[in-house]
């Protein structure tokens, strides 16, 4: 497994997004644990979660607990595994989502995540999404305090635009380690954020990186080039998609969500798929 950098730490160039293992349609616990173990078997050392990845407010924190227990039960080497989580999203009854970006809530959420993860310090803690009711400066300052107190190793933000990323990095004293935004063949409006992270040397973590690819593994007509190239190379369109992202910048670390061992094992192999400049240019047009 090839590696890339978050802060001063080398992690696998492909991560595992834990969200599908805990939200609506999630697999049973045995399959979920098998998926996490398959990721570790494939050399993945970066796992992304969030306290809000759950069915609703009744099992808030489900994904953090699941991942912590699965990693703890893994029989192989797990010394290099970095678990990232997020705070600032909340859940409501019936499966709804809400926001709370207040400094008090962020600090309270971090403490709860520390307990669920069984960690002395969280590897990467990310402010999940700006809260319109709270100034970003207040939310990010809370993350800065957690960093200064040693409760988190690295600080990140999610769903931020370029101006907000710059503001966050300034508040953190140049210590912003990662930005997690939606980016995929179907959702490319985060190109400016990706380019800014490349310029600043900050890890860019695309969430839902396989957007536009159906569960059946087929692409819509707009994304036929990914399927055509995959067929020509004898690999899945998903693997082509992730290889295309990796080629965009050495700071990109995609975190595909998986709920089956086979899917994350396939995604992990994207690090070995070298695309030519012409192939990348063709995919950029799709």
ZIHUMO-V759271 format. One record per run of one state. SS is the DSSP state (H for helix, E for strand, L for the rest). FROM is the first residue (numbers start at 1). LEN is the number of residues. If there is no record, write none. Layout:
# ZIHUMO-V759271
ss from len
SS FROM LEN
SS FROM LEN
This chain:
# ZIHUMO-V759271
ss from len
L 1 2
E 3 4
L 7 2
E 9 4
L 13 1
E 14 4
L 18 1
H 19 3
L 22 7
H 29 13
L 42 4
E 46 3
L 49 8
H 57 3
L 60 2
H 62 12
L 74 8
E 82 6
L 88 1
E 89 3
L 92 5
E 97 3
L 100 3
H 103 15
L 118 4
E 122 6
L 128 8
H 136 13
L 149 3
E 152 7
L 159 3
H 162 10
L 172 4
E 176 7
L 183 1
E 184 1
L 185 2
E 187 1
L 188 3
H 191 10
L 201 2
E 203 5
L 208 5
E 213 1
L 214 5
E 219 1
L 220 1
H 221 13
L 234 3
H 237 12
L 249 3
E 252 1
L 253 1
E 254 4
L 258 3
H 261 12
L 273 4
H 277 9
L 286 1
